[in-house]
Amino acid sequence: MAVEGQGFVFAKIVVRDLDAQLAFYSEVLGQVVKHRVSGCAGEHAFEEVVMGSTDGDGPVDHLRVIPPPATTPAADRQERPQPFPLGVRQITPPHVHINNPKAQ
């Protein structure tokens, strides 16, 4: 029998007698068969059984919801003087390109 409030999780158990395994986990831990799958043929044949508790499919974490902190107002130096998008001339000041330095 399973202890109340205690869960059991198994990744993979390889056994020769699957029915004996099912009987053991059903009797000792109170597990029930959730899914039974088989496939392939020959030496690659397999059979799997997924077992779980009678009261659910497994553990679930219930986390407390914490609201985000209130945003702080921007300081004067952090405020944008105007909304985006900015034009190219607003980002860099206009300047003269000299292609021929001798032509000054």
C-alpha positions in Angstrom: 0.0 0.0 0.0 1.2 3.5 -0.7 1.8 6.0 2.1 -0.6 8.9 1.9 1.0 12.1 0.6 4.0 10.2 -0.7 4.6 9.7 -4.4 6.7 7.3 -6.4 8.3 8.0 -9.8 10.2 5.4 -11.9 12.1 6.1 -15.1 12.6 2.6 -16.4 12.8 -0.8 -14.9 13.7 -3.8 -17.1 12.3 -7.2 -15.9 11.9 -10.6 -17.3 8.4 -11.1 -15.9 6.3 -8.0 -16.5 3.2 -9.5 -14.9 5.1 -10.1 -11.7 6.3 -6.5 -11.7 2.8 -5.3 -12.2 1.5 -7.4 -9.3 4.3 -6.3 -7.0 3.9 -2.5 -7.6 0.1 -2.8 -7.4 0.2 -4.7 -4.1 3.0 -2.9 -2.4 2.7 0.7 -3.7 -1.0 0.8 -4.8 0.0 1.6 -8.3 -2.4 1.0 -11.3 -1.7 0.5 -15.0 -2.0 3.8 -16.9 -0.7 2.6 -20.3 0.6 -0.6 -21.8 2.6 -0.4 -25.0 4.4 -3.0 -27.2 6.2 -2.8 -30.4 8.8 -4.2 -32.9 9.5 -7.8 -33.5 12.3 -10.3 -33.0 15.2 -9.3 -30.8 14.0 -5.7 -30.8 10.6 -6.5 -29.4 9.6 -4.6 -26.3 6.7 -4.2 -23.9 6.3 -1.3 -21.6 3.8 -0.5 -18.8 3.3 3.0 -17.3 2.0 2.8 -13.8 0.7 5.6 -11.6 -1.2 6.3 -8.5 -5.0 6.1 -8.4 -5.5 9.7 -7.4 -3.6 11.4 -10.2 -0.9 11.1 -12.9 2.0 12.4 -10.8 3.3 15.2 -8.7 2.4 18.8 -9.6 4.2 21.8 -8.2 1.8 24.5 -7.1 3.9 27.7 -6.9 2.6 30.9 -5.3 2.0 33.7 -7.8 4.1 36.7 -6.9 3.0 40.0 -8.7 5.9 42.0 -10.2 7.0 45.1 -8.3 5.6 48.5 -9.3 7.7 50.3 -11.9 9.6 53.3 -10.6 9.2 56.7 -12.4 12.0 57.6 -14.7 14.4 60.3 -13.6 14.9 63.4 -15.6 18.1 62.2 -17.2 16.4 59.0 -18.2 13.5 60.5 -20.0 13.5 60.7 -23.8 13.1 64.2 -25.2 10.8 62.9 -27.9 9.2 59.7 -29.0 11.0 57.2 -31.3 11.7 56.7 -34.2 14.4 59.4 -34.5 15.5 60.7 -37.8 19.2 60.3 -38.9 19.9 64.0 -38.3 18.5 63.8 -34.8 21.0 61.0 -33.9 24.1 62.6 -35.4 24.7 66.3 -36.0 25.1 67.3 -39.7 28.7 67.6 -40.7 30.5 68.3 -43.9 32.2 65.5 -45.8 35.3 66.5 -47.6 36.0 64.2 -50.5 38.9 66.2 -51.8 41.1 67.6 -49.0 42.9 69.9 -51.5 39.6 71.6 -52.5 39.3 73.5 -49.2 
